[in-house]
Amino acid sequence: MELLIKNVRVIRKDRIDYGYVTVSGGKIAEIGFGRPKNEPAGMKVVDGEGRYLSPGFFELHTHGAGGSDFMDESAQDMVTAAMTHLRHGTTSILPTTVAASPEEMTRCVDNFHTVKKTLSGGPNLIGLHMEGPYLSIKQKGAIDERYIRNPNPDEYRALVERADGAIARWTIAPELDGALEMGDYLTAHGILPTIGHSDAEYSHVAEAFKHGFTHVTHLYSGMSTIVRRGGFRFLGVTESAYAIEDLTVEIIADGCHMPPELLRTVYRMKGADKVCLVCDSMRCAGTDVKESELGSRDSGRTVLIEDGVAKLPDRSAFAGSIATDDRLVRVMHYDAGVPLTDCIKMMCLTPAKVMKLDASKGSIDIGKDADLILFNDNIDVSFVIVGGEIVCGA
């Protein structure tokens, strides 16, 4: 499809320009200032009516939406969750698991293959994000400890082989026995090992970095912090993320998991080139239910929805977010006071860089994939384009 998107505020990496963008062959073909001089015959014209034109959101960490979880039994549930996120501006997505039985993890891999082959008019399914089961019991958060265990080479190698490229990243506690060897194995197979639900200290994190663990899963959530032993202070994962400059991090920017002041602090200390926004959403994202499940329907845990977030039934801890990515940008911009260009960078380009896909995705540049969205000043998404095709809003 040949497209002309005019009368828009184009969000670039470091500025916002009023102008237009043309799309040809699924790629961004031209970026112009002001109004286009002509509208070629045969080109579909979209009038943005002064709205923002942004790269599509790139989501590294979500468990579901629209009443479905990516670990549900049916492949159709994976479609439902992905399409719900698409309507909120997410054009690239890493469906995320929770710690589960080997059978459930295998089923999720098989469903991903099915959906990847058959999904039409949906977001880019980049690959699975396996969150666990190789995590710290001490930092389990809402994850069911029945399924938490140390890395088992026979188990994870069999799953990687079955996945045949479908796994893109894997969150692990690097202090566990066998975790560093697993990091080497994943890196050799093109899978990003990331640090999360971990009780590690700085020495563990620094060593893990050498074994491919270059990214931290949901900073401040499910991880160790500074402790004192014999008067001496030892950094946890949280402080190590700042101390090791080249570590990238992700933050759940729903305004509940982290207050705006802390969101702003992470942005100022790490910078937009090292911070990714993630929703870490559950199945109830995009719905108005008051009770839901974390994980699959057949083995998930009941959670309560109140105060804009999911909680464990005893309200002792959060159980996950109910946010979609438009809310993350809204919170970072209006509540945390971050410039919109950097909010979009953290929601689009930096995640693409983390997954080594920034040559084709994450920003509005000539030659990149035409994954584009339109939204208003309130970050309400009204139009979505994936690979140059209009999938929402026409």
ZAMIVO-477789 format. One record per residue (C-alpha): x, y, z. Coordinates in Angstrom, 3 decimals, decimal comma. Example, Ala and Ser with C-alpha at 12.3 -4.5 7.8 and 13.67 -1.06 7.14 Angstrom:
# ZAMIVO-477789
<r <12,300 -4,500 7,800>>
<r <13,670 -1,060 7,140>>
END
This chain:
# ZAMIVO-477789
<r <0,000 0,000 0,000>>
<r <1,186 3,508 -0,882>>
<r <0,357 5,924 1,923>>
<r <0,607 9,636 2,579>>
<r <0,105 10,646 6,208>>
<r <-0,192 14,422 6,339>>
<r <-0,939 17,197 8,805>>
<r <0,860 15,474 11,681>>
<r <3,382 16,287 14,363>>
<r <6,110 13,749 13,551>>
<r <7,940 12,469 16,624>>
<r <11,593 11,983 15,696>>
<r <14,407 10,750 17,963>>
<r <15,202 14,183 19,375>>
<r <12,527 16,569 18,115>>
<r <8,973 16,949 16,878>>
<r <8,382 18,344 13,377>>
<r <5,134 19,382 11,764>>
<r <4,892 17,682 8,396>>
<r <4,073 14,458 6,599>>
<r <5,352 10,941 5,979>>
<r <4,955 8,708 2,946>>
<r <5,002 4,918 2,985>>
<r <5,855 2,574 0,137>>
<r <6,430 -1,171 0,121>>
<r <5,905 -1,377 3,866>>
<r <8,751 1,078 4,541>>
<r <8,992 4,758 5,412>>
<r <9,800 6,413 2,093>>
<r <9,803 10,147 2,783>>
<r <9,640 12,527 5,740>>
<r <8,691 16,074 4,827>>
<r <8,174 19,405 6,559>>
<r <4,961 21,397 6,332>>
<r <2,330 20,330 3,837>>
<r <3,084 18,011 0,894>>
<r <3,340 19,802 -2,445>>
<r <1,200 17,201 -4,166>>
<r <-0,800 14,059 -3,487>>
<r <0,098 11,450 -6,128>>
<r <-2,792 9,594 -7,721>>
<r <-3,324 6,114 -6,341>>
<r <-1,796 6,960 -2,965>>
<r <-4,103 6,592 0,052>>
<r <-4,128 9,798 2,043>>
<r <-4,550 9,896 5,836>>
<r <-5,166 13,320 7,368>>
<r <-3,713 13,280 10,863>>
<r <-5,642 16,438 11,789>>
<r <-2,724 17,748 13,819>>
<r <-2,242 14,611 15,905>>
<r <1,143 13,102 16,734>>
<r <2,646 10,520 14,380>>
<r <4,788 8,148 16,397>>
<r <6,620 4,909 15,795>>
<r <4,512 2,004 17,033>>
<r <5,128 0,981 20,622>>
<r <7,597 -1,887 21,192>>
<r <6,598 -3,985 24,212>>
<r <9,238 -6,214 25,831>>
<r <7,174 -7,624 28,693>>
<r <3,463 -8,418 28,783>>
<r <1,555 -11,469 30,000>>
<r <-1,751 -10,700 28,342>>
<r <-4,705 -8,376 27,747>>
<r <-8,322 -8,357 26,697>>
<r <-9,238 -11,166 29,101>>
<r <-6,597 -13,553 27,728>>
<r <-3,157 -14,640 28,889>>
<r <-0,359 -15,682 26,567>>
<r <-0,114 -18,933 28,548>>
<r <-3,757 -19,920 28,133>>
<r <-4,497 -23,252 26,516>>
<r <-5,868 -21,893 23,253>>
<r <-3,766 -20,194 20,592>>
<r <-6,749 -17,889 20,068>>
<r <-6,095 -16,399 23,515>>
<r <-2,651 -15,357 22,326>>
<r <-4,321 -13,633 19,379>>
<r <-6,850 -11,878 21,624>>
<r <-4,141 -10,514 23,921>>
<r <-1,958 -9,363 21,030>>
<r <-4,829 -7,634 19,215>>
<r <-5,895 -5,827 22,392>>
<r <-2,417 -4,360 22,759>>
<r <-2,424 -3,450 19,063>>
<r <-5,480 -1,244 19,530>>
<r <-3,536 0,682 22,170>>
<r <-0,609 1,326 19,825>>
<r <1,682 -1,670 20,355>>
<r <2,980 -2,828 16,984>>
<r <5,788 -5,113 18,239>>
<r <5,402 -7,436 21,185>>
<r <7,194 -10,113 23,209>>
<r <4,507 -12,360 24,740>>
<r <5,685 -13,235 28,248>>
<r <5,309 -16,380 30,345>>
<r <5,357 -16,900 34,102>>
<r <7,050 -19,700 36,006>>
<r <5,079 -22,814 35,135>>
<r <5,284 -26,534 34,555>>
<r <7,362 -27,806 31,621>>
<r <4,121 -28,855 29,929>>
<r <2,649 -25,338 30,093>>
<r <5,856 -23,762 28,842>>
<r <5,954 -26,189 25,912>>
<r <2,310 -25,465 25,112>>
<r <3,058 -21,730 25,052>>
<r <5,913 -22,272 22,591>>
<r <3,681 -24,376 20,353>>
<r <0,886 -21,790 20,456>>
<r <3,354 -19,060 19,550>>
<r <4,418 -20,988 16,449>>
<r <0,781 -21,427 15,433>>
<r <-0,094 -17,770 15,898>>
<r <3,087 -16,529 14,243>>
<r <2,171 -18,491 11,092>>
<r <-1,490 -17,553 10,976>>
<r <-1,938 -14,076 12,497>>
<r <-2,960 -11,475 9,944>>
<r <-3,366 -7,770 10,581>>
<r <-1,800 -7,993 14,018>>
<r <1,360 -6,756 15,738>>
<r <4,839 -8,082 15,036>>
<r <5,390 -11,079 17,306>>
<r <9,094 -10,635 17,984>>
<r <9,508 -13,754 20,127>>
<r <8,658 -15,118 23,525>>
<r <9,953 -13,702 26,783>>
<r <10,321 -16,535 29,283>>
<r <10,028 -15,059 32,786>>
<r <11,243 -17,950 34,895>>
<r <10,980 -20,590 36,172>>
<r <14,645 -20,112 37,205>>
<r <14,072 -17,385 39,772>>
<r <14,788 -16,546 43,413>>
<r <12,211 -17,719 45,937>>
<r <13,104 -14,680 48,059>>
<r <12,167 -12,346 45,199>>
<r <9,262 -14,305 43,728>>
<r <6,730 -11,480 44,013>>
<r <3,370 -12,834 42,821>>
<r <4,898 -15,828 41,029>>
<r <3,761 -19,205 42,336>>
<r <6,753 -20,711 44,142>>
<r <5,586 -24,242 43,309>>
<r <7,055 -23,704 39,856>>
<r <10,286 -21,939 40,822>>
<r <13,437 -24,024 40,417>>
<r <17,139 -23,855 39,549>>
<r <18,244 -23,983 35,911>>
<r <18,000 -27,489 34,493>>
<r <20,109 -27,837 31,315>>
<r <18,100 -30,761 30,016>>
<r <14,870 -28,804 30,474>>
<r <15,860 -25,435 29,016>>
<r <17,885 -26,893 26,143>>
<r <14,969 -29,076 25,095>>
<r <12,652 -26,065 25,162>>
<r <15,063 -23,898 23,151>>
<r <15,384 -26,648 20,546>>
<r <11,621 -27,063 20,333>>
<r <11,163 -23,297 20,111>>
<r <13,439 -23,154 17,059>>
<r <13,980 -19,407 17,301>>
<r <10,674 -18,525 18,972>>
<r <12,297 -17,494 22,286>>
<r <13,759 -13,981 22,229>>
<r <14,666 -13,348 25,882>>
<r <14,695 -15,235 29,180>>
<r <14,540 -13,700 32,671>>
<r <16,695 -15,576 35,228>>
<r <18,102 -14,975 38,698>>
<r <21,849 -15,047 37,892>>
<r <22,948 -16,082 41,397>>
<r <21,354 -19,519 41,036>>
<r <23,500 -22,582 40,436>>
<r <23,863 -23,072 36,704>>
<r <22,544 -19,625 35,738>>
<r <25,791 -18,349 34,219>>
<r <26,165 -21,466 32,095>>
<r <22,590 -20,974 30,957>>
<r <23,428 -17,389 30,040>>
<r <26,269 -18,601 27,827>>
<r <23,979 -21,150 26,176>>
<r <21,209 -18,625 25,513>>
<r <23,607 -16,031 24,143>>
<r <25,075 -18,601 21,761>>
<r <21,533 -19,284 20,507>>
<r <20,629 -15,639 19,961>>
<r <18,478 -15,357 23,091>>
<r <18,911 -12,434 25,491>>
<r <19,368 -13,508 29,143>>
<r <18,027 -10,859 31,517>>
<r <18,258 -10,356 35,282>>
<r <15,016 -10,489 37,238>>
<r <13,283 -11,833 40,339>>
<r <16,792 -11,998 41,733>>
<r <18,396 -11,700 45,175>>
<r <21,847 -11,175 43,675>>
<r <24,533 -8,832 44,943>>
<r <26,825 -6,659 42,834>>
<r <29,455 -9,384 42,404>>
<r <26,828 -11,724 40,939>>
<r <25,468 -9,044 38,613>>
<r <28,919 -7,991 37,423>>
<r <29,825 -11,594 36,644>>
<r <26,470 -12,214 34,962>>
<r <27,070 -9,214 32,698>>
<r <30,108 -11,035 31,327>>
<r <27,858 -13,998 30,486>>
<r <25,387 -11,997 28,398>>
<r <23,020 -10,658 31,075>>
<r <22,931 -7,077 29,777>>
<r <19,363 -6,116 30,706>>
<r <17,403 -5,886 33,977>>
<r <13,762 -6,988 34,150>>
<r <11,325 -4,506 35,775>>
<r <13,779 -2,475 37,877>>
<r <12,746 -2,142 41,567>>
<r <10,186 -4,975 41,243>>
<r <11,227 -8,414 42,487>>
<r <14,887 -7,700 43,162>>
<r <17,405 -7,164 45,945>>
<r <18,540 -3,818 47,247>>
<r <21,440 -2,654 49,411>>
<r <22,094 -4,623 52,625>>
<r <24,556 -4,303 55,525>>
<r <26,694 -7,122 56,893>>
<r <29,173 -6,399 59,644>>
<r <28,781 -2,707 58,984>>
<r <29,679 -3,004 55,293>>
<r <27,147 -2,226 52,579>>
<r <26,593 -4,546 49,630>>
<r <24,745 -3,488 46,503>>
<r <21,727 -5,417 45,345>>
<r <20,454 -5,746 41,776>>
<r <18,762 -2,344 42,018>>
<r <21,970 -0,425 42,762>>
<r <24,010 -2,620 40,397>>
<r <21,794 -1,443 37,531>>
<r <23,145 2,060 38,108>>
<r <26,694 1,032 38,945>>
<r <27,142 -0,950 35,710>>
<r <26,673 1,776 33,137>>
<r <26,042 -0,463 30,123>>
<r <23,181 -2,387 31,735>>
<r <19,840 -1,476 30,204>>
<r <16,724 -1,563 32,371>>
<r <12,972 -1,702 32,006>>
<r <10,448 -0,006 34,287>>
<r <6,739 -0,626 34,805>>
<r <5,552 2,936 34,209>>
<r <1,895 2,489 35,154>>
<r <2,182 5,026 37,990>>
<r <1,481 2,347 40,608>>
<r <4,483 0,019 40,634>>
<r <6,735 3,069 40,793>>
<r <5,656 6,594 41,796>>
<r <6,309 9,401 39,294>>
<r <9,228 10,711 41,362>>
<r <11,007 7,362 41,085>>
<r <10,209 7,024 37,382>>
<r <11,762 10,441 36,839>>
<r <14,812 9,473 38,902>>
<r <15,478 6,336 36,851>>
<r <15,157 8,373 33,651>>
<r <17,584 11,025 34,893>>
<r <20,166 8,532 36,185>>
<r <20,149 6,005 33,322>>
<r <18,933 8,164 30,437>>
<r <16,414 7,418 27,708>>
<r <18,960 5,347 25,762>>
<r <19,179 2,820 28,614>>
<r <15,571 2,728 29,882>>
<r <12,644 0,809 28,366>>
<r <9,011 1,238 29,341>>
<r <7,085 -2,005 29,863>>
<r <3,535 -2,685 30,976>>
<r <4,048 -6,187 32,467>>
<r <0,292 -6,450 31,998>>
<r <-1,990 -9,305 32,939>>
<r <-5,000 -10,642 31,093>>
<r <-7,203 -7,921 32,564>>
<r <-5,431 -5,081 30,718>>
<r <-7,938 -3,387 28,444>>
<r <-10,904 -4,653 30,508>>
<r <-12,878 -3,362 33,493>>
<r <-13,056 -6,534 35,608>>
<r <-12,558 -6,479 39,386>>
<r <-11,071 -9,968 39,717>>
<r <-8,771 -11,901 37,409>>
<r <-6,028 -14,543 37,204>>
<r <-2,260 -14,285 36,934>>
<r <-1,058 -17,016 34,593>>
<r <-3,083 -19,510 32,607>>
<r <-6,712 -20,254 33,380>>
<r <-5,936 -23,822 34,390>>
<r <-3,181 -23,033 36,905>>
<r <-3,193 -19,251 37,456>>
<r <-3,535 -17,385 40,745>>
<r <-6,573 -15,261 41,604>>
<r <-5,864 -11,539 41,865>>
<r <-7,877 -8,432 42,715>>
<r <-8,109 -5,336 40,525>>
<r <-8,286 -2,042 42,396>>
<r <-6,550 1,347 42,507>>
<r <-5,469 0,908 38,897>>
<r <-3,355 -2,206 39,534>>
<r <-3,635 -5,952 40,229>>
<r <-3,035 -7,169 43,787>>
<r <-2,716 -10,476 45,575>>
<r <-5,943 -11,383 47,418>>
<r <-4,434 -10,439 50,801>>
<r <-3,268 -7,121 49,298>>
<r <0,262 -7,817 50,495>>
<r <1,818 -7,111 47,083>>
<r <1,059 -6,136 43,521>>
<r <0,367 -9,049 41,192>>
<r <0,953 -7,245 37,913>>
<r <-0,185 -4,268 35,924>>
<r <-3,441 -3,686 34,089>>
<r <-1,851 -1,031 31,853>>
<r <-1,507 -0,813 28,117>>
<r <1,390 1,045 26,556>>
<r <-0,481 4,281 25,886>>
<r <-0,896 4,636 29,655>>
<r <2,863 4,257 30,175>>
<r <3,635 7,148 27,836>>
<r <0,900 9,237 29,452>>
<r <2,273 8,628 32,959>>
<r <5,891 9,285 31,993>>
<r <5,051 12,486 30,139>>
<r <2,370 14,097 32,278>>
<r <3,059 12,649 35,739>>
<r <6,836 12,171 35,657>>
<r <7,449 15,245 33,496>>
<r <9,627 13,554 30,874>>
<r <9,788 15,168 27,402>>
<r <7,530 13,372 24,947>>
<r <10,411 12,604 22,577>>
<r <12,224 10,692 25,324>>
<r <9,017 8,935 26,415>>
<r <8,611 7,658 22,864>>
<r <12,281 6,682 22,686>>
<r <11,902 4,592 25,862>>
<r <8,691 3,017 24,507>>
<r <9,963 2,377 20,986>>
<r <13,615 2,789 20,012>>
<r <15,388 1,673 23,185>>
<r <13,418 -1,609 23,398>>
<r <14,164 -2,200 19,712>>
<r <17,868 -1,658 20,455>>
<r <17,747 -4,082 23,374>>
<r <16,415 -6,718 20,965>>
<r <18,879 -5,654 18,221>>
<r <16,069 -4,611 15,896>>
<r <16,690 -0,862 15,826>>
<r <17,946 -0,982 12,228>>
<r <14,364 -1,615 11,125>>
<r <12,113 -0,558 14,018>>
<r <11,666 1,933 16,826>>
<r <11,878 5,324 15,115>>
<r <10,565 7,286 12,158>>
<r <13,443 7,184 9,697>>
<r <13,564 6,608 5,962>>
<r <13,928 2,920 5,127>>
<r <12,612 1,631 8,449>>
<r <9,509 -0,523 8,752>>
<r <6,315 1,523 8,560>>
<r <5,009 0,603 12,010>>
<r <3,269 3,859 12,886>>
<r <0,532 5,185 15,159>>
<r <-1,465 8,382 15,535>>
<r <-2,434 9,742 18,946>>
<r <-3,730 12,994 20,402>>
<r <-2,400 15,166 23,224>>
<r <-3,846 12,714 25,775>>
<r <-1,978 9,817 24,117>>
<r <-5,273 8,294 22,960>>
<r <-4,354 6,055 20,011>>
<r <-6,683 6,383 17,030>>
<r <-4,795 4,900 14,092>>
<r <-2,341 2,001 13,754>>
<r <-0,213 0,943 10,788>>
<r <1,888 -2,237 10,775>>
<r <4,289 -2,927 7,928>>
<r <2,675 -0,201 5,866>>
<r <-0,838 -1,650 6,218>>
<r <-3,612 0,138 8,104>>
<r <-4,811 -2,284 10,800>>
<r <-6,781 0,010 13,124>>
<r <-8,608 3,254 12,551>>
<r <-9,526 3,056 8,875>>
END
